[in-house]
C-alpha cells in the first residue's frame, strides 16, 4: 500500500500546485482530452439546451465537470459518460462534495465509465427522450454525430463543442465547399446552427485548433419521405466522388438511360440541398431499366 502524501511535503505541494493550475484530473493525450476551464463558456454551452419536452440529458466527456455543474443547475436527470477512469473517480467521489448546492435541486446525477461509441444507449433512459451535449473529444466527434443520428427518435436536441472545422461542416449549406455527407445526414433530421467560436487558450492543454459550438434541433417531421437506407447510400456514394457529376458518381446504381437524362444528374453533390437528395432518392427508387 502506498504512503499517503504528507501535508507540507514537497510531493504534496507539487500535487496541490498541479490541481490548482490544471484541475483535479490530468488531461490525457491518448484520449484527445482538452479540458475547458472558462466558466462563462461552460455556462453558454449548458444554455444551448432548452430542456423542453425532456428531462434526461447525456453529457459525453465531462472531464473535470466544468460543464456538468451548469447543466445540474436545471432540474434534470443527468448521466455523465467518460472513458477516463480518473475523471469518473473524481466525479463520483469529490465533485458532489465540492458542489453540494447543485445536487439538491431535484436533479439526479449518475457517472458511467464507458465508451459512448460502443455503449448500448437503450440502457440509459429506456424509451424516454433525452438530449446529448458535451465538450467532445475531437478525434471521435464525427463518429459521435453518426451514432446520435441512429438514435434520433429519442434525441430532440444535441449540442456541444467540436473542432471548428467539423462544427462548420455539420452546419454548412449546399454550395459550400465544406458541405458533405455529415452536413446532409445531420440536416435531413435536424435544424443545425453554428453558435460561436472558442479560442484555444480557454483549454488545458490548449489544442492547436479553434473550436466551435453548435446546436442541432430535431425537425418536427423528421421521418424522410423516401427509402432512408437508399438515401444514405446515395449521399455517401455521391460525396465519395464529389468532383464528379451525379451521372458519373452514381453509375453503380445502374440507372436507366431515361433517368440519366434528368437535369439533376448534371450537378455535383455539393450543389444539392437535402430536399434535392430526398427527391433524387425517390427518382432512383422508382426507376426501371
Secondary structure, 3 states (H helix, E strand, C coil): CCCCCCCCCHHHHHHHHHHHHHCCCCCCHHHCCCEECCHHHHHHHHCCCCCCCCCEEEEECCCCCCCHHHHCCCCCEEEEEECCHHHHHHHHHHHHHHCHHHHCCCCEEEEEECCHHHCCCHHHHCCCCEEEEEECCHHHHHHHHHHHHHCHHHCCEEEEEEEHHHHHHHHCCCCCCCCCHHHHHHHHHEEEEEEEEECHHHEECCCCCCEEEEEEEECCCCCCCCCHHHHHHHHHHHHHCCCCEHHHHCHHHCCCHHHHCCHHHHCEHHHCCHHHHHHHHHHHHCCCC
